[in-house]
Amino acid sequence: MKAVILAGGFGTRLRPITYEIPKPLVPVKKKPIIGHLIDFFHKHNVEKIGILAGKMHKDDFEKWRSVWKEEMPNEKIEIFYEETPRGTFGGMELLKDWIGNEPFVLTNGDELKDFDLKSLQEFHAEHGGVGTIWMVEVPNAHEYGVPVMSGHNIIEFLEKPENPPSNFINSGLYIFSPEIFNYADFSKEQISTEREIFPRLAVEGKLYGHKIEGRWYDCGNLERWEKAIKEW
């Protein structure tokens, strides 16, 4: 299986730090967030990792890659650069051929994650959906997107609900079958996984959620990044 790490964007909520360094390269325990994600995938025998980054940060990522190669020379990592940010799925057009015809993992690049990935893979294969989301339990679900479930199917998302139906949220890590590309109109400048693709999958009954206990830290703003540094 291959994995893709979304490493684009401007990191506005982590400024002023991200004026100097892209958000996925911000350190936690003296290692970039993206390095922790690669460690996670390596532990779960993911064969190849693709990183989708913005061309504006190419120098930063190439410098990071040169250091990373010295530490893990056999790791198969490829970086794809989009000219301009195209949303959370628009840039995936660059990786379509690289991904091929097998299911793949897609994850946000500003979160730390550690859970049983094999369980998610098995669940996805068993249920035959186009997309499966790892759902993680948090105490502050009202600050995130909360799936509304019917059995294992996700039927809709509530964005930052005042009274969430559960404490399980979208973790920002998914397994997609290659059919996911049929749901993206790449002629558009911007494509949002959360606002455009997930609703279509949900209506067709092809979006699933799997609750797995694990560790998850959002590093998307200064307060959450500090919490990750203290607790990871």
DANORWO-V944163 format. One line per field, one symbol per residue. ss: DSSP state (@ for helix, = for strand, . for the rest). phi: phi as a letter, one per 30 degrees, with the letter a starting at -180 (. if undefined). burial: I if it has 24 or more other ideal C-beta (glycine too) atoms within 12 Angstrom, else O. A space follows every 10 residues. Layout:
ss = ???
phi = ???
burial = ???
This chain:
ss = .======... .@@@..@@@. ..@@@.==.. ==@@@@@@@@ @@@....=== ====@@@@@@ @@@@@@@@@@ @.....==== ==....@@@@ @@@@@@@@@. ...=====.. =====.@@@@ @@@@@@@... =======... @@@.====== ..=======. .......=== ======.@@@ @@@....... ..@@@@@@@@ @@@...==== =..=====.. .@@@@@@@@@ @.
phi = .cbbcdbcic iddcddeddc bdedcddbhi beeddddded dddciddbbc ccbdddceed dddddddddd dbdcdcbbcc ccdbebidbe ddedcedddi ccebcbbdcb bcbaaddddd ddddddcidd bbcdccdbdc edcbdcdccb icdccaccdh ddbddaccbd dibbccddde ddcccddddb bcedccdeed ddddiccbbb dbdacbbdcd bddddddddd cd
burial = IIIIIIIIIO IOOIOOIIOO IIIIIIIIOO IIIIIIIIII IOOIOIOIII IIIIOOIOOI IOOIIOOIOO OOOOOOIIII IIOOIIIIII IIIIIIOIIO OOIIIIIIII IIIIIOIOOI IOIIOOIOII IIIIIIIIOO IOOIIIIIIO OOIIOIIIOO OOOIOIOIII IIIIIIIIOI IOIIOOOOOO IIIIOIIIII IIOOOIIIII IIOIOIIIII OOOIIOOIOO OI
